Amino acid sequence: MDSGDRLRLFCALCLPAETLDAVVAWQARELRGGRPVSHARPVPRENLHLTLAFLGSQRADDVDPIGGALRAAAADAGGLLLRLRGYRETRSVGMLVFDDEGGQAAALAGRLHEALERLGLYRREERPWLPHLTVLRFRERPRLQPPRPELGEVVPSDAAVFISRLRPGGALYTAVRRIRLEDGQLGG
């Protein structure tokens, strides 16, 4: 990446392998299995995450400050615990919505939003942050009512800054900065 390159960036919470395994099995069984959904595609395993902040087009030079803001926000992120509330659809996506037990994930998102705003790289949305996992993308709302997957307690494993590259078959997400939540260490 050249310093002047423009990158489509977002920050997100990453999920542990056992949660991803359960979601992918549920997608195959409930979203692909029974009744085919026209103009819909399940989100692939490698793209499953909980968005903390979508930044859109940013300069490549901003990746390090964004990673620093995420690391600082995650430093006090002990005790993140999510419980599945249910499935919901908007006009273009199906999602699993979570309850944020103790409010720690929302607090992390709030600290991140404030830090990114101070850097002039983010404008907070009017609505409050909602912990959700996009599992299905579609052109026409299928109005599914699938049973909830059995996920138990969900404890995010990492937080990351991602580049989103748009492609005809769907976006490709690449983590460019990763933070282990247990110790706040920033990785490549």
C-alpha positions, 0 to 999 in steps of 0.5 A: 500500500502506498501512503496516499492509497484510499482503502475502504476500512472498518473496525470489528470484533472477531469471533472464536472458531467454535462460534463461527463453526456453529454459525456456518452449520446453522447457515447451511441448515437454515438459510441454504437448506430447507427452502432456497432463497432467491437473490440471497447469499449467506455471508462466508465464514471468513467475513463473519464479524461484529462491526464496531465502526464503518469508516469507509474510504480512508487514506492508507496512512490512517491505518496505524492511527485507527489501529491505535484507537482500536487498541486503546479502546480495547485496553479496558475491554475485559468481560465482553460477553454476548448472548444471542437475542434472535434473527432479524432482517433489514432491507438488504441483510439478515442478521443475528442480534445479540444482547451485550451482557454488562454493556462492555461491548457497547462501552468498547464501541463508544470509546472507539467512536470517540477516539476515531471522531477525535482523529477526524476519521469517523462520524458517529451514527444517530442510533446506538451501536447494535451488536449484530452478526450479518449472516445473509445478504439479499436483494429482496427481503426473504422474510425468513423466521429461522430457529436461532442457532445454539451459540451459548455465551459468545466471547469475542476473541479479537478486534481488528481493522479490516480492509473491505475490497468489493468484488462481484461475488461479494466483499473480501475482508482482510485484517490489517491490524488485529488486537487480542482482547485479553491483553490489548496487544496489536498484531500485524 
